[in-house]
Amino acid sequence: MVRHAQATLSLDKTQAFDDYDKLSALGMTQSEALGEELVAAGVIFEHVFVGPAVRHSQTAEIVGAVYKRCGHHWPEPEIQEGLAEHDGARVVERALAHPNFRDELKKLEDLAAAEGSGSNDVQRAFFSVFRSVTRKWARQELPEELVKESWQDFRERVGTSVGKIFQALQESATMGVFTSGGPIGSTVASVLGLTDEQALELAWVVQNATLTELLFREGLASLKSFNVLPRLGSPELSTYV
């Protein structure tokens, strides 16, 4: 399983996540580095699955282009709608417009006015709010009007989609799955038997363009590696957004 490379994020409240579903310039560099790493490691995919987001398909396309440039086979990707990211970003967006979270929004707006919306302090403050709201979401503590898909329903959707992929596995086949941090964290948590909140914690730490490996045999899935970065060559290429 591969988390998409860095996407574009605006913290302008008027467009919030509108630009998020496309890779940044850095994300394209990360995808290229990931493709080179996989080719160098001799990884050959019999099948490639991608979530429905643009950032999923862009990451897979760049990795695939590296494979083709090096003369290796790259399967035609298959879209898996169930691998879409959770609704956490929209839940937070709706929460910040809700009277219960007026103080949090005011702090973000004041900080953005003082330092600019792209500053590190603003981003840290935003993700602090993001984590606070999504924890309440996982605990089912938010007002109902803020939630379109519960964390529990999200986990069930992802589990169904991953189950279909496992069912399609042939012996000794290697499958690439390009998706987001939420589906990866949820899947690993399910394999390890972790709780909903622990699954959310795992989703937060999945970095861009990282690899998580699962072994599937005799109807059981095992975790081989989690959140492994390719050798990107520079600490600046290591990101979470």
Order of alpha helices (4+ residues) and beta strands (2+ residues): beta-alpha-beta-alpha-beta-alpha-alpha-alpha-alpha-beta-alpha-alpha-beta-beta
